[in-house]
Amino acid sequence: METKIILPDREIPKKWYNIMADMPNLPAPPLHPATKQPVGPDDLSAIFPMALIEQEVTQERWIEIPEEVLKIYTLWRPSPMFRAHRLEEALGTPAKIYYKYEGVSPAGSHKPNTSVPQAYYNKQAGVKRIATETGAGQWGSAMALAGSLFGIDVTVYMVKVSYNQKPYRRIAMETWGATVHASPTDLTNAGRKILDEDPDNPGSLGIAISEAVEDAATHDDTNYALGSVLNHVLLHQTVIGLEAKKQMEMVGDYPDVVVGCCGGGSNLAGLSFPFLQDKINGKELRVIAVEPASCPTLTKGEFRYDFGDTAGLTPLLMMYTLGHDFVPPGIHAGGLRYHADAPLVCQLYHDGLMEAKAYPQTAVFKAAVLFAKSEGIIPAPESSHAIKGAIDEALRCKEEGKEETILFNLSGHGYLDLQAYADYLEGKLVDYEYPEEKIKEALSRLPQV
């Protein structure tokens, strides 16, 4: 019985897959925050290199991966796929469960799949410094790593609640040479405005994005980098699903269900988009996005134009959103606490090509502990949402007596998140379902387009 399904280095994908070439409906165009007119390349050139702007808008199906990026990918790619025999046994399910494990990267998650090419293209454009944000710290860690590999200075605005919950993430970023600030800060106009209104603000990804974008826009030598949501980010992550398809072929299998956790959508997209190409072309397949009940973007948000950040500095994007000034409670899955989702993911969900489920954090941690006890890996709180979704699908197969194949993305390990496990094991975690009236209140302040 195969447990580890390993690809040789020569099988690292040489091209990224762009789902826009195959989507039945493309997302509505981004709009300028002031004019409400479609955004052009010139509007983005102040904070992004032209190579990434081109990847943001292209409808070419395959995009070549630069040789220098491929060389760095070999530090951890191809990542392994595992057959979760022991988890199947623990559940007593006839289902076959596989997981693609992205925790083998130096930063411990899937995020370097895009931080490395983003650093590469910025270096090619002569950029000296990158400003970015991070929630739980996975993206900040990945960008700090990529900056160190390409000799670019990195400044990270880290959501304050995560900055305090996860000091080891901050230390990892600083070890790779990044400067890390707890957001909101008094270093930007956006941060100062928020602190004036609420000195104890716990921060949010939307606030941290506002600070990083402002930093980049006000310094000539600085660009901005984003770890999720944008088209080029999702494009870079498709190395996950492209490898997974080859690994499934190696064992003569194909998933009936693909599961990913969803905060902004990058790892869900990375695993699922190459399989969704098959679904669009007629293959039977379910894709499930799993999100926290405390930040239920797809399951409770509205499909509307909204800002990607709190201060309204970014273009307006057509997304499922809870409102750009939504501040979620400080749950431990910090990487899933974003108010909206990637426009590509939102369009696919809107068109019925994806499903979505939301779970409270205690149920998610229960699934994570079961996974750790059976498979050995302690998963990141974010990734544990995908585990919970996969377990529920496996239990459904048990009830229905179906031998389906389930594939999920274990997008990172939890070895820098052990305080979250301590809180769970000590009974300190509480479930929080975001109230409908609070969502309605935030949605009432969406920009009129």
C-alpha positions in Angstrom: 0.0 0.0 0.0 1.5 3.3 -1.1 1.8 5.9 1.8 4.1 8.5 0.3 3.7 9.4 -3.4 6.9 11.2 -4.4 7.7 12.9 -7.7 11.3 13.4 -8.8 12.7 16.9 -9.2 12.4 16.7 -13.0 8.6 16.6 -12.6 8.3 20.1 -11.0 5.8 21.9 -13.3 7.6 24.1 -15.8 4.5 26.3 -16.4 1.7 27.7 -14.1 -1.9 27.0 -15.1 -4.2 30.0 -15.7 -7.8 29.0 -15.1 -9.0 32.3 -16.8 -8.4 30.5 -20.1 -11.1 28.0 -19.3 -13.7 29.7 -17.0 -17.2 30.0 -18.4 -17.5 33.5 -17.0 -14.6 35.8 -16.1 -14.7 38.0 -13.0 -15.9 41.6 -13.5 -13.0 44.0 -13.9 -11.3 45.7 -11.0 -12.4 49.3 -10.6 -10.4 52.4 -9.6 -11.3 53.4 -6.0 -11.8 57.1 -7.0 -13.3 57.0 -10.5 -15.0 53.6 -10.4 -13.7 53.0 -13.9 -11.8 49.8 -14.9 -8.3 49.8 -13.6 -5.5 49.9 -16.2 -1.8 48.8 -16.0 -0.7 52.4 -15.2 -2.9 52.4 -12.1 -1.1 49.4 -10.7 2.5 50.2 -11.7 3.1 52.3 -8.6 3.1 49.2 -6.4 3.6 46.1 -8.8 6.2 45.2 -11.4 4.8 45.0 -15.0 5.5 41.3 -15.2 3.0 40.6 -12.4 0.5 43.1 -13.8 0.6 41.2 -17.1 0.0 37.9 -15.2 -2.9 39.5 -13.4 -4.8 40.2 -16.7 -3.6 37.6 -19.2 -5.9 34.8 -20.4 -3.1 32.7 -21.7 -3.6 29.1 -20.4 0.1 28.3 -19.5 2.7 30.8 -18.2 6.3 29.8 -18.2 8.0 29.6 -14.8 11.4 31.4 -14.9 14.5 29.2 -14.5 15.7 31.0 -11.4 12.3 30.4 -9.7 12.4 26.7 -10.6 15.9 26.4 -9.1 14.6 27.7 -5.8 11.4 25.6 -6.0 13.7 22.5 -5.9 14.4 23.3 -2.2 11.0 21.8 -1.4 9.2 20.9 -4.6 7.8 18.6 -5.7 6.0 18.3 -2.3 4.9 14.9 -1.2 1.4 13.5 -1.4 0.3 11.0 1.3 -2.4 8.4 1.5 -3.9 8.8 4.9 -4.3 5.1 5.7 -4.3 5.6 9.5 -6.9 8.4 9.4 -9.1 6.2 7.2 -8.8 3.4 9.7 -9.5 5.8 12.6 -12.7 6.9 10.9 -13.7 3.4 9.7 -14.5 4.9 6.3 -14.5 3.1 2.9 -13.2 6.4 1.4 -9.7 6.8 0.3 -8.1 10.0 1.7 -5.1 11.7 0.2 -3.4 14.9 1.2 -0.9 17.1 -0.6 1.6 18.3 2.1 2.9 21.9 1.6 4.4 22.1 5.1 7.7 20.9 3.7 8.7 24.4 2.4 11.3 26.3 4.4 8.6 28.7 5.7 6.3 25.7 6.6 3.4 26.5 4.2 2.4 26.8 0.6 3.1 30.6 0.5 6.6 30.5 -0.9 5.1 29.1 -4.1 4.2 32.8 -4.9 6.6 34.8 -2.6 9.6 33.5 -4.6 8.3 34.5 -8.1 7.0 37.8 -6.7 10.5 38.6 -5.3 12.1 37.4 -8.5 10.0 39.8 -10.7 10.5 42.7 -8.3 14.2 42.1 -8.3 14.2 42.1 -12.2 12.4 45.5 -12.0 15.1 46.9 -9.8 12.9 47.1 -6.6 14.9 47.4 -3.4 12.2 46.9 -0.8 8.8 45.2 -0.5 6.0 46.1 2.0 3.4 43.5 2.8 1.0 42.3 5.4 0.4 39.0 7.2 -2.3 37.5 9.3 -1.1 34.4 11.0 2.4 34.9 9.7 2.7 32.3 7.0 2.7 34.9 4.2 5.1 37.2 6.1 7.4 34.3 6.7 7.3 33.3 3.0 8.0 36.9 1.9 10.8 37.3 4.4 12.4 34.1 3.1 12.0 35.2 -0.6 13.4 38.6 0.2 16.5 37.0 1.8 17.0 34.8 -1.3 16.9 37.7 -3.7 18.5 40.5 -1.5 15.4 42.6 -1.2 14.5 44.3 2.1 11.0 43.3 3.5 8.7 45.2 5.8 5.8 43.2 7.2 2.6 44.7 8.8 1.4 41.8 11.0 -2.2 41.8 12.3 -1.8 42.7 16.0 -3.8 39.8 17.5 -1.6 37.3 15.5 1.6 39.3 16.4 0.8 38.7 20.0 -0.5 35.2 19.6 2.4 33.9 17.4 5.8 35.4 18.5 7.7 32.6 16.8 6.3 33.6 13.4 7.6 37.1 14.0 11.0 35.7 15.0 11.1 33.5 11.9 10.5 36.6 9.7 13.2 38.6 11.6 15.6 35.7 11.3 15.2 36.0 7.5 15.9 39.7 7.8 12.4 41.3 7.7 11.2 44.2 9.8 7.9 43.3 11.5 5.3 45.8 12.9 2.1 45.0 14.9 -0.7 46.5 12.8 -2.4 48.9 13.2 0.7 51.1 13.7 1.4 54.8 14.1 3.7 54.7 11.1 1.0 55.2 8.4 -2.0 57.5 8.0 -4.3 54.5 7.8 -2.9 53.0 11.0 -3.0 56.3 12.9 -6.6 57.0 11.9 -7.7 53.6 13.1 -5.8 53.9 16.4 -7.4 57.4 17.0 -10.8 55.8 16.7 -10.0 52.6 18.6 -6.6 52.5 20.5 -7.2 48.8 21.4 -8.0 47.7 17.8 -6.9 44.0 17.4 -6.1 44.6 13.7 -7.4 42.8 10.6 -5.9 41.8 7.3 -7.8 44.7 5.7 -6.1 47.2 8.0 -2.6 45.6 7.5 -3.1 45.7 3.7 -4.0 49.4 3.9 -0.8 50.1 5.8 1.4 48.1 3.4 -0.1 49.6 0.3 0.3 53.1 1.7 3.9 52.3 2.6 4.6 51.1 -0.9 2.8 53.9 -2.6 4.7 56.6 -0.7 8.2 55.2 -1.2 9.8 55.2 -4.7 12.1 52.2 -4.0 9.3 50.1 -2.6 6.6 47.8 -4.1 3.8 45.9 -2.5 3.3 42.1 -2.5 0.1 40.2 -1.6 0.0 36.6 -0.5 -3.5 35.8 -1.6 -6.6 37.1 -3.5 -5.0 38.4 -6.7 -5.0 36.4 -9.9 -1.2 36.2 -10.2 -1.0 34.8 -6.7 -3.5 32.0 -7.4 -1.7 31.4 -10.7 1.6 30.7 -8.9 0.0 28.3 -6.5 -1.2 26.0 -9.3 2.1 24.1 -9.0 0.3 22.3 -6.1 -2.6 20.9 -8.2 -0.4 20.2 -11.2 1.9 18.0 -9.1 -1.1 16.4 -7.4 -2.6 15.4 -10.7 0.7 13.6 -11.6 0.8 11.9 -8.2 -2.8 10.7 -8.5 -1.9 9.2 -11.9 1.1 7.4 -10.3 -1.3 5.5 -8.0 -4.0 5.1 -10.7 -6.6 7.3 -8.8 -8.5 10.5 -9.3 -10.4 12.5 -6.7 -14.2 12.6 -6.4 -13.9 15.5 -3.9 -11.2 18.1 -3.5 -11.1 20.1 -0.3 -9.2 23.3 0.7 -9.4 25.8 3.5 -10.3 29.3 2.3 -9.3 32.6 3.7 -8.3 34.6 0.6 -8.3 31.5 -1.6 -4.7 30.9 -2.6 -4.1 27.3 -1.4 -7.7 26.2 -2.3 -7.1 27.6 -5.8 -3.6 26.1 -6.0 -4.8 22.6 -5.4 -8.2 22.8 -7.1 -7.8 24.9 -10.2 -6.0 22.2 -12.3 -8.7 19.8 -11.3 -11.4 22.4 -12.1 -10.1 22.5 -15.6 -11.2 18.9 -15.9 -14.6 19.7 -14.3 -15.2 22.6 -16.7 -14.6 20.1 -19.5 -17.2 17.6 -18.2 -15.4 15.5 -15.5 -17.5 14.6 -12.4 -15.9 16.3 -9.4 -16.8 18.3 -6.3 -14.6 21.1 -4.9 -15.3 22.3 -1.3 -14.0 25.5 0.2 -13.9 25.4 4.0 -14.0 28.6 6.0 -14.3 29.6 9.7 -17.8 30.2 11.1 -16.4 33.4 12.6 -15.4 34.8 9.2 -18.0 33.2 6.8 -17.2 35.0 3.6 -18.6 32.6 0.9 -21.4 31.2 3.1 -22.7 34.5 4.5 -21.1 37.3 2.4 -22.6 39.1 -0.6 -21.3 39.0 -4.2 -20.5 42.7 -4.5 -17.8 45.2 -5.5 -15.7 46.0 -2.4 -12.3 47.3 -1.4 -9.6 44.7 -0.7 -8.5 46.8 2.3 -10.0 48.8 5.2 -9.0 52.3 4.2 -10.2 52.0 0.6 -6.8 52.4 -1.1 -7.0 49.3 -3.3 -9.1 48.8 -6.4 -12.7 47.6 -6.0 -13.0 43.9 -6.7 -16.0 41.8 -7.4 -16.0 39.4 -4.4 -18.1 37.6 -1.8 -17.5 40.1 1.0 -18.5 40.7 4.6 -17.6 44.4 4.2 -14.1 46.0 4.0 -14.3 47.4 7.6 -15.3 44.0 9.0 -13.0 43.1 11.9 -13.3 39.4 12.8 -12.8 38.0 16.3 -9.3 36.9 17.2 -9.6 33.2 16.4 -6.3 31.3 16.1 -6.8 30.6 12.3 -5.4 34.1 11.6 -4.8 33.3 7.9 -8.5 32.8 7.3 -9.7 36.1 8.9 -10.0 38.1 5.7 -13.3 39.9 4.9 -13.5 38.7 1.2 -12.1 36.1 -1.2 -10.2 36.0 -4.4 -12.3 37.2 -7.4 -11.5 34.0 -9.3 -12.6 31.8 -6.4 -15.7 33.9 -5.9 -16.7 33.7 -9.6 -16.3 30.0 -9.7 -18.4 29.6 -6.5 -21.0 32.0 -7.9 -21.1 29.8 -11.1 -21.7 26.7 -9.1 -18.3 25.1 -9.8 -17.4 25.1 -6.1 -19.2 24.5 -2.8 -18.5 26.1 0.6 -18.8 25.1 4.2 -18.1 27.0 7.5 -17.1 25.3 10.8 -16.5 26.7 14.3 -12.9 26.5 15.6 -13.4 23.9 18.4 -14.7 21.3 15.8 -11.8 22.2 13.6 -9.2 21.7 16.4 -10.9 18.4 17.3 -10.3 17.3 13.7 -6.7 18.5 13.8 -6.0 16.5 17.0 -7.5 13.4 15.4 -5.3 13.9 12.3 -2.2 14.5 14.5 -2.8 11.3 16.5 -3.3 9.2 13.3 -1.0 10.8 10.7 1.6 12.3 13.1 1.7 15.8 11.6 0.4 18.7 13.8 -1.4 20.9 11.2 -1.7 24.6 11.1 -5.1 25.9 12.4 -5.9 27.2 8.9 -5.1 23.8 7.2 -7.2 22.1 9.9 -10.3 23.5 8.3 -9.6 21.4 5.2 -9.0 18.4 7.4 -12.4 18.9 9.1 -14.0 19.1 5.6 -12.3 16.0 4.4 -13.2 14.1 7.6 -16.9 15.0 7.2 -16.8 13.8 3.5 -15.2 10.6 4.6 -17.9 10.1 7.3 -20.6 10.8 4.7 -19.0 8.0 2.5 -19.1 5.7 5.6 -22.9 6.4 6.1 -23.6 6.0 2.4 -21.3 3.0 1.9 -19.4 4.7 -0.9 -15.7 4.3 -1.7 -15.0 7.8 -2.9 -11.5 9.4 -3.3 -11.0 12.6 -1.2 -8.0 14.9 -1.7 -7.2 17.9 0.5 -4.4 20.4 0.8 -2.5 20.3 4.1 -1.2 23.8 3.4 1.1 24.1 6.4 2.3 22.6 9.7 1.3 23.9 13.1 4.7 23.8 14.9 4.7 27.6 15.3 1.0 27.5 16.3 1.3 25.4 19.5 -0.2 28.1 21.7 -3.5 27.5 19.8 -3.3 23.8 20.6 -2.5 24.6 24.3 -5.6 26.8 24.4 -7.7 24.1 22.8 -6.4 21.3 25.1 -7.0 23.5 28.1 -10.6 24.2 27.1 -10.0 27.9 26.6 -11.2 28.1 23.0 -14.8 29.3 22.4 -16.8 29.1 19.2 -18.0 32.3 17.7 -20.4 32.6 14.9 -20.4 36.0 13.4 -23.9 37.6 14.0 -26.1 38.3 10.9 -26.8 41.8 12.2 -23.1 42.7 12.3 -22.6 41.4 8.8 -25.6 43.4 7.6 -24.2 46.5 9.3 -20.8 46.1 7.6 -22.4 45.4 4.2 -24.5 48.5 4.5 -21.2 50.5 4.2 -20.1 49.0 1.0 -19.2 51.4 -1.8 -21.9 52.2 -4.3 -21.0 51.2 -7.9 
